[in-house]
Amino acid sequence: MGTVALGTSGTTAADVIAVARGNARIELTDEALTALAASREIVDALAAKPEPVYGVSTGFGALASRHIGPELRAQLQRNIVRSHAAGMGPRVEREVVRALMFLRLKTVCSGHTGVRPEVARTMADVLNAGITPVVHEYGSLGCSGDLAPLSHCALALMGEGDAEGPDGEVRPAGELLAAHGITPVELREKEGLALLNGTDGMLGMLIMALADLDTLYKSADVTAALTLEALLGTDKVLAPELHAIRPHPGQGVSAANMLKVLAGSGLTGHHQDDAPRVQDAYSVRCAPQVAGAGRDTVAHARLVAERELAAAVDNPVVLPDGRVESNGNFHGAPVAYVLDFLAIAAADLGSIAERRTDRLLDKNRSHGLPPFLADDAGVDSGLMIAQYTQAALVSELKRLAVPASADSIPSSAMQEDHVSMGWSAARKLRTAVDNLTRVIAIELYAATRAVELREDLTPAPATHEVVVALRKAGVEGPGPDRYLAPDLAGAEAFVRSGALVTTVEGVTGPLA
């Protein structure tokens, strides 16, 4: 399970994933607790002054012009949480909610929010107890942060709303807190606002998508290599000197990975045999160029994620010189753009993988393979409908590539008149990553069957091990038609778990 120590800075993507997916425990450092106490002193001093200060002694958004007296400020903070917990639709996944809460706690611990140490401790206690607030799909516009999702989390800290316990059962949050000996928080000046104003949901989903895409881009290099083998293609186009003269980093990495996978293959280089061809089709020959461009997109998105991870997003913020200033740092545009960019890259990677699969199944383009890789074509349909499924997934990937961040719907009586839609971009990217996993799995399933059908030629040691491991995982090879869905599900699990990559790396060493 592990432990993540949370200070005022230095939180990493690995920390986020450890908490969100690995249930790592959180410990607040003395540094964080000192910074929390210091910033709270500043807020308390401002709260005692007669002059209105946004977020401390005023209303919010379009209602910021009203000065709120001391007797109503606790109610004000409770009310903002209750009123903003207005999400609708299906529940968001547990790992997303844990990332959302942890990232908000990370900013709280920066000392820029004015939240009391006891509130931060309660947030850590809730996460450590495995309590997950119920957060809904719809409600965030990605400006003023992920307001509705964060509000549902803050509501649970107050002992209100619903949450999922460590046993997976949804119960009233107050009951779960009591069962774990956690006292609900009573919010004071600025604290309700500070718990809601962040890009934490979209950032958490970006960080997890980047981790998944790291595996998927390596997986796509492997399946492209398998297809090149099965089509008796040439690996000469993967030579490093060719990629050095077009120095996009990702392209060189993908080509090098494919060369590693194909080392020792007896199937490559036969493109001049019975039906000579000068060049392989684009979907095979340009695999490193397409996957490489996606890798470079991932690298750019990771840079943005790292910058956002280093940020303290709140409004207003407590500055080191003691000022509490309004700002616009909660706007999700930087994160929203790269979330959309990644969805575009995922769609194109899925598209080229589908084209390779289709080529494997077409007897006119597969260089001697049976139609649809069927056992007895005509009697058997082979993988015909597996490609239909893959095509449907790719079509959906293309729809998901339409950017959410190009849209904006004004809100809060035109005070929040331009929003990022970053939460929506993140939600569709999660679907895109899931579908890309399935697309790559179908290419894997088709390409391994095709390689096995080349019985007179010997595949590369790495691809041979993939075939062996996939069959040991219960995914069957060539033969008469059978119930196909379980095999496809098995191939998907093989890719999703990272087993495809680890199997190859057991032969080739680490892929980049």
N, C-alpha and C positions, 0 to 999 in steps of 0.2 A: 504493500500500500504506500509506504513512504510518507515523508513529511515535507511540506513546503514552508520555509520561513519567510514571512512577509514583512519587509521593511518599508522605508519611504520610497525606494526605487529599486531597480535591478530585477524586476519580475520578468521571467522569460516565457517564451511560447511553450517550452517544455513544462514549466510550472502550471500553466493553464491547462494543458492536456492531462497532466498528472492529477489535478483536482477534478476536472470535468469527467474524464474517462477512467481514471485509476483510483478515484476516491481517496487521494492523498489527504492526510490531515494538515491543517493549517495552524501554524504557530505565529503569533504576533511578536515581533522583536521589540526589545526595549527602545530601540531607535524609533519605531513606529508609534509606540505608546507615548513617548516623549513629544513627538511631533503633533500627535493628536491633541494632547493636553495643551500644548502651546497655541495651536490655532484656535482651540476652543476658548481660551482666555481672550483672544482678540474678538471673537464673536460675542462673548458675554459682555465685553466692554462696550461694544457698539449697541447691543440690545438695551443697555442701560441709558443710552443717550436719547434726548428727545427728538433728534433729527431722524427722519425715516431712512432706512437702508434696505435696498432691494433684497428680498429673500429672508431678511432678518425681522423686519418690522413693517413689511408691506405685503400686499397681495401679489399674485403671480401673473405673468403673461400680460394680457390685455387689462388685467385688474390690478396692475402694479401701482397705480396711482393712489390707492387707498392705504392710509397709514393705519396699522393695526396696533391697538394698545396691548400692554403686557398681559392683561387678563384674558386675552383671546388668542395669544400666540401659540400655545400648546394645541388648542383646538384647530387653529389654522394649519399646523403641520399634520395633524391627524386627517384633516379634511382633504388636504391635497393628495394624500396617499389614497384615501378611500375613493375620491372622485376620479382620480386618474387610473385606478385599477378597473379599467373599462374594456378589457380585451374580450374578444369573442372568437368562436371557432374551436377547432381541435386543440388539444393540449400540445405544447411544444415539448420536444424530447428532453429527457432528464439531463443529458450531458450538456445541452444548450443552456438550460436553466442554471446548472452548476457553474458553467463558464461565465454566464451573465452575472451571477452573484459574486463570484470570486473576483472578477475584474472590477466590479463596483467597490468591493472591499479593498482592492489594490489601490484605487484612487483615494478612497477614504483615508487609507494609511499614509498617503503622501504628505499629509499635513496641510493640504490646500483647500479643504472643504469645511473645516470648523466643526466637524462631528465629534462628539465626546468619545473617549476611549471605550466606555461601556457599550456603546452602540456597535463599535467595531468588534468587540469581544462577542457580542450576541450573534453578529453575522457569522463569525468564525465558528461559534458553537453550533449554529444551525447546520452549516455545511458539514462539520465534523460528525454531527449526529445522523447524517444521511437523510435529512429532511429536505424535500424539494418542493418549493411552492408551485402551485398550479399556475402556469402561464399559458396564455392563449395565442393562437396563430396571428390574429389580426389586432391592430391597435397602435402600432408604431409607424410614424412617418419618417423616422430617422432624423428628426431635428428637435432641438432641446433634448436630444438623445432618444433612447428607446423608452419613452415615458411609460406607456401602459405596461410593457413587460416588467420593467423595474418596479413599477408601482405594486404589481401583484407580489413581487418578492418582499418589498417593504411592508406590505399588508400582513404577510406571514410573520415578520419580525414583531409586529404589534399584537400578534396572537389572533388575527382575524383572517378570514378567507379560508381557502382549502390548500392542503399540501399533501404530498405523497411521503409516506414514512419509509424507512429502510426496508420494510417488508413488501413494498410496492403497493400498499393499500392507501387510497386517498381518504383522508379524514379532516375534520376541522383543524386548522393550524394550531389553535389554542390547546386542543387536546394533545397534539403531538409535542408541542413545546413542554407542556406539563409532564408528559410521560418521560421526557429526557431531562427534567430538572432545569429547564431554561425559562427564565423570567422574561415575559414580553417587554419590549422597550416602550418607554413613554417619551415620545419625541419632543424636543425643545426647539428653540429658534434655529431656523435654517436646516435642521436635520432632515425633515421630510423632503425638502427640495434637493438636498445633497444626495439623497438615496435614489433619486429619479433621473438626474440630469447627466446621462452618459451614453456613449456609443458602445457600451459593453456587449450588448447582444450581437450586433453586427460584427464587432471585433472578435468575439469568441467564436462565432461561426466561421469567420475568415481564417482564424488560426487553425481550427480543426480541418477545414477544407484544404488548407495548404499541406497539412500532414498527410491527408488522404491522397492528394494529388501527387505528392512525392512518390508514393507507392505506385500509383496508377501510371505515371509517366515511365517508370522503370518497367512496369508490366506491359505497357504498350510497345516498348522497345523489344521485349521478349516475343510478344505475339507477332510483331512485324517480322522479326527474324525467322520465326517458325513458318510464317506464310511464305517468305522469300525462299526458304528451303523447299517447302511443299510445291512451289511453282517452278522449281529448278532454276531459280534466278541467279544473278551474279552478285557476289559481294564486293566486286571491284569498285562499285560506286561508294563504298563505305571507307575507302582509303583515306587516312588522315590528311594527306597532302591536298586532296580535293576540298576538304572542309576547311583547311587552313586558309585558302584563298578567298573564303567568304566567312570572315571570322565572327559569326554570331556564336556566342558560347554554347548555348543549348544545343545547337545543331551538331557541333563537334562532339558533345557529350553523348547524344543519342546515337550517332554513327559509331562511336567507340564502344558503346554498350552492345550494339548489334554485332559488331565484329567479335567481341568477346563471346557472345552467345553462339556465334556461327563457327568459332574456331574448331578446326578438325572435321568440318562437315563434308560428307561425301555426296551431298545433294546439290550443293552450289556449283555454278560454273557449267551447267549442262544446257545453257540457253542456246548454244550453237549445235545441238545434237540433231534430233530427227526433224524438228520444225524450227530452223534457225531464226533468231530474232536479234536485232542489233541492240535493243534496249528493253528493259522491263518497263511495265506500265508505271505511270506516275505514282499510283497508290503504293507501289513497292519501292520504286527508285527514289521517290521524294519523301519517304517516311522520316528520315532524320530532319529534313527541313521543316516539316509540319510539327512533329513532336518537339523539335528544338525550339521553334518559335513559341510553343506553349510553355516549355521550360523557362524561357526568358521572361515570359509573362508572369509565371509563378515567382521568379526571382524579384521582379518589380513589385509584385503584390506583397512578398515577404518583407521588402524594405518598408513599404507603407505600414504593414502590420507592426513591425518593430518600432517605428516612430510613434504609432498610436499607443502601443504598449508602454512606451516611455512617458506618455502624456498624463496629465492630471486634468481630466475633463469634468468641469462643473461650472455652474453659473449661479451666483457670483463665486469668485475664487478668493481665497485668502493668500495674499502675496507675502513674501519674506519680510518686507518692510512694514507689515502690519495693515496695509490697505486691503479692503474688501471691494473688489471691482467686478462690475458686470462685463461680460464678454460674449463672443459667439463661437467659442471653441467646441461647443457641443454639436455643431453642424456636421453631419455625417458624410459630406461630399468626398473627402479623400478615401474613405473606406468604401463607400458605395461604388465609386468608379472602378476600383480594382475587383470588387466582387462581380460586377458586370463583365469586366474584361476577362476574368477567369471563366465565366460561363460561355463566353464566345470561344475561348481556346478549347474548352472541354467539348463543345459542339463540333469543332473542326477535327479534333482528335478522334471523336466517335465516328465522324463522317468518313474519314480515310480508312479507319478500321473496318467499317461496314463494306466499303468498296473492295477491300482486299478479300473479305469473306465471300462476297458475291463472285469474285473472280475464281476463287477455289471451287465454287459449286457449278460454274458454267463450263461444260465440256468443250466449248469452242475457244475458251481462253485459259483453261487450266493445264494444258500441255500434258494430256494423257490421263488425267484423273477421271473417274466415272462421273456421270451426271449427278449433281447434288450429293456426291460422295456416297451414293446409295449402294446397297449390296446387290440388288437386282433391279436396276432402274426400270420403272414402269410398274412393276409389282411393288417396289419400295419407293417411297418419296425421299428417303434420306434426310438431309438437313434443309430441305426446301423451306419449311415453315420456321425453322430456327432463324433463317435470314429474314423472313417476314417480321419476326419479333424484333430482330436487331434493327431493321429499317424503321419500325414503329418507334423504337427507343431513340433513334437518331432524329427522326422527325420531331419528337418531343424535345430533344436537346436543342434543336434549332429554334423552337418556339421559346424555350427558356433563355436563349441567348439574346432575346430582345431586351435592351437595357431598362431596368427599373429607374435608374438614376437620371434618365432623360425626362422623367415626369416630375411634377411638383403640384401639390394641391394645397392652396393656402388654408390656414387654420387660425384659431384663436383670434377671431374678429380682425383678421388681417395683420395682427402683430407678428405672427409666424407665417409670413407671406411667401416664403420660399423654403421648401423642405427637400431632404436628400433621397427619401425612399430607400435608404440603405438597408433597413430591416428586410424589406421585400426583396432586395437584391440578394441578401444573404439566404433567405428562405429558398429562393429558386435555385441558388447555387448548390444548396444541399441536395435538392432533387436531381440537379444535373450531375453531381458527383456520383450519386447512387446509380443513375442510369448509365453513366460512362463505365462504371464498374461492370454492369451487365453487358454492355456492348463489347468490351474487351474480353469478357468471359466467353461470349459466343465466338469471337474470332479464335480464342484459345481452343475451344471445343472443336471447331472446324479444322483448324490448322494441325492439331495433334492427330486427328483422324486421317487427314490427308497425308501427313508424314508417314503414318503407319501403313498406308496403302502403297507407298513407294517401297515395296518389299525388297526390291533388288538393289537398293541403295542404302547407305548407312548415314543416319543423321549425326549431327554434332554431339559430342558427349553431353553438353549442357541441355540440348533439346531432348535428347534421349532420356535424361533424368526427369525432365518435365513430364514426358509421356508416362514414365513409370510411376511417378508420384501421383499424377492425376488419376491413374487407374487404381492405385492403392487407396486413393481417397473415395473410391466407389463410383467414379465417372467412367462409364464403359466406352470401349473403342468401337471400331468398325463392326458391322454385322447387320442382320435384318432389322427392319423397322421395329421400334419399341416405344413405349411411353417416354417421350423426350423431356418433358418438363423437369423430372428429377435430375437428369443428367445436367441440364442447363443450370439448375439451382446448385448442384454440386460444383460446377465450374465457377459459378459466381462466388461461392464460399471460398474456393481455392484462391481466387484473385483477391477478394475482400480481406481475407485473413493475412495476406502477405506471403502465403505459402509459395506462390509462383515465383516471387522474387527470391525468397530464401533458398528454394530448391536450386535455382540457377546459380546463385552466389556460392552455394556449396561446391560448385564445379569451377566457376570462373573467378571467384573472389568477389569483392564488393563491386556492385554497379554504381555508377555516379548519378 
